[in-house]
Amino acid sequence: MSSTGTQEATSPQKISQQQMEELQQLRQQIEQLQERTLTISNNLAELGDDHAQNNLGEMYATGSGVDQDFTKAHKLWEQAA
């Protein structure tokens, strides 16, 4: 088979580069969503929303978008109960 434009477009290097760019974009989107979730959850938790307190507790327990802190997580879960 001779080399064609189609074969060149599907070379492993170009697929790998494209996947890396897509992965980076997804990571940025996840980070932005985590920051927004943290802000909203903090605001609602301060207002006494038990769902927000539980969600925020989960974020602290798992280190999702925040530094992992089991003490804060436990406190938030107690407030939510």
C-alpha positions in Angstrom: 0.0 0.0 0.0 1.2 3.5 -0.8 1.2 6.3 1.8 -1.9 8.5 1.5 -3.3 11.5 3.4 -5.7 9.2 5.3 -2.9 7.0 6.5 -0.9 10.0 7.6 -3.8 11.5 9.5 -4.1 8.3 11.6 -0.5 7.9 12.4 0.1 7.0 16.1 2.0 10.2 16.9 -0.9 12.4 15.7 -3.6 10.4 17.5 -1.5 10.4 20.7 -1.0 14.2 20.4 -4.7 14.7 19.8 -5.6 12.5 22.8 -3.2 14.4 25.0 -4.7 17.7 24.0 -8.2 16.4 24.7 -7.1 15.0 28.0 -5.6 18.4 29.0 -8.9 20.1 28.0 -10.9 17.7 30.1 -8.6 18.2 33.1 -9.1 22.0 32.8 -12.9 21.5 32.6 -12.9 19.3 35.7 -10.8 21.7 37.6 -13.2 24.6 36.7 -16.2 22.5 37.7 -14.6 21.6 41.0 -13.8 25.2 41.8 -17.4 26.2 41.0 -18.8 23.3 43.0 -16.7 24.3 46.0 -17.8 27.9 45.8 -21.5 27.0 45.5 -21.3 24.3 48.2 -19.5 26.7 50.6 -22.1 29.4 50.1 -25.0 27.0 50.6 -23.3 25.2 53.6 -22.9 28.5 55.3 -26.7 29.0 54.9 -27.3 25.7 56.6 -28.1 23.6 53.5 -27.6 20.0 54.6 -27.1 18.7 51.1 -24.3 21.2 50.5 -22.7 20.4 53.9 -22.8 16.7 52.9 -21.4 17.4 49.5 -18.7 19.6 50.9 -17.8 17.0 53.5 -17.4 14.4 50.7 -15.1 16.8 48.8 -12.9 17.2 51.9 -13.0 13.5 52.7 -11.8 12.5 49.2 -9.6 15.6 48.4 -11.7 16.3 45.4 -10.9 20.0 44.4 -9.7 20.7 48.0 -6.9 19.5 50.2 -8.0 16.3 51.9 -9.1 17.1 55.5 -11.0 14.5 57.4 -11.6 16.8 60.4 -13.4 19.3 58.2 -15.3 16.5 56.5 -16.5 15.1 59.8 -17.5 18.5 61.0 -19.5 19.2 57.9 -21.2 15.8 58.1 -22.2 16.4 61.7 -23.7 19.8 60.7 -25.6 18.0 57.9 -27.1 15.4 60.2 
